[in-house]
Every structure is written in structure tokens, then in C-alpha cells.
Amino acid sequence: MAHAQEHKSHTKLIWKVFGILSVITIVEVILGIVKPESLHLTKILGTSPLNIIFLVLTLVKAYYITWFFMHMADEKANLRRAVVWTALFLIAYLAALLLIEGSYINDVLGPLTKWNY
């Protein structure tokens, strides 16, 4: 005898995640427009704290999108870890490489080039 599967509405959860992602995006846009000098013109770990904030906020958004909209919350723990951790580590590694190499290029070519900004 087949049992009827109970359908659970995820409307509240979708709106909650939408709200969180919207707030993070609004914070990113405001920081990108305002660019506070204390965050933009200082250096920590070879880059500005503003870049680090953008990187962390982007990783948080990637996590939420993967976790809820790719339905990782409903999967087994090992699959969740394999997908989410791998993606987060690869994104963090790529971002670190881009920031390090970009800073190096700026330091080397900066005196030789007149940047238009």
C-alpha cells in the first residue's frame, strides 16, 4: 500500500533566505559605492579590508545559495561536506591567488604605468 507523501511548504524558508541574500547584497552595494577610506586605503594581508569583506560576504552568499537552492540541506552529511567544503575552499583559494597576484602586478607595474582612476 503506497503511502501519500506529505508535501511541506518552504515558502517561509525561501523568503527568509531571500531576505538574508538581499541584505548581504545591499551591504555589498553600499560598501562599493561609499568605499570608506578606513577600509579602502589600508592594507591587511596584502589587500584592503574592504576586499576581504567583499570576499567573506560573497562566500556567505555562495554558501546560502548552495545550501538552500541546490537543496544541500536535505542531502546526507558526507555529500554536503564534499560539495560545500570543496566549493568554499576552491573559491577562497582562487580569490587569494587573484588578490596576491593582483597586488604583485600593481606593485611591479605601478611605477611604470599611469593608472586612470
N, C-alpha and C positions, 0 to 999 in steps of 0.2 A: 504494500500500500504506500503510495507516494505521499510524502508529507509536503504540505504547501510551505514554501519558503516565505519567511516573514521579510517584507521589504521595509528597510529603515530609511527614513528621510535624512539626508545630510545637508539640508538647506541651511540650518543654523551654522554648521561647521564651515560650509562654503563661504558664507557671509563673514564669519569670524576670520578665516584665512584671507579673504579678500580685504578686509579691514586692516589686518596686520601688514599685508603686502603693500597696500595703499599708503599707510603711514610711513613705512620704510622708504618707499619711492618718493613721497613728498619731502621727507627729511633729506634724501639724496639730492633732489632738485634744488631745495632751498640752500643746502651747503654748496652746491655747484654754482648757484647764482651769486650768493653772498661772498663766498670764499674768505672766511675770516683770516686776517693776517697771522694771528697766533697759530692757526692750523695750517696755513698755506706756505708761509715763508720760513718755517723752522724745519729742521731735519732730524728724523729719528730713524735709525736702521737704514740710512741711505735714501730715505724719501720723506715726504712731508706727512705729518699726522693725518692730514685730510685724505691723502691717498690710502692710508691704512684704514681709515674709517670707511671709505668707499668700498674697499676690498672686503672688509668684515660684513658690511651691510649687504653686499652682493652675495656673499657666501650664505648669509642667513636667508635671503630670498631664494637662492637656489635650493637650499635645504627644504624650505616650506613647499616650494613647487614640487620637488621630487617626492616629499613625504606624503602630501595630501592629494595632489592632482595626478600623480603617477601611481597612487594607491599603495605606496610602500608601507603604510601603517597597517594594512591588512595582510601583509606577507609574513613569512617566517623570519625569525630574527637573523639567521645567517644570511639569507638573501638580502635583507635590508642593509645589514652591515656591509656586505660585499658591494652593493650598488652605491649606497650613500657615502660610505667612507672613501671608496675609490674615487668617486667624483669629487668630493671635497678636497682630498689630498692632491689630485691632479690639477684642479683649479688653483689651489693655493701654490703649488709648485710652479705652474705656468706664470701666475701673477708675480711671484718672487723673482723668477728669471727675467720677466719683462721689466720689472722695476730696477733690478740690478743692472741689466744691460742698458736700459734707457738712461740711467744715471751715469753710467760709464761713457756712453756716447755723448751725452751732454757735457760731461767734464772734459772729454778729449776734443770734441769739435766746437765747444762753446767759445773758446778764444779765437777760433779760426772763422767762425760764421756769425753773421749778424742775424739773430733770430727776430722775426717780426711778431712781437707781441707787446 
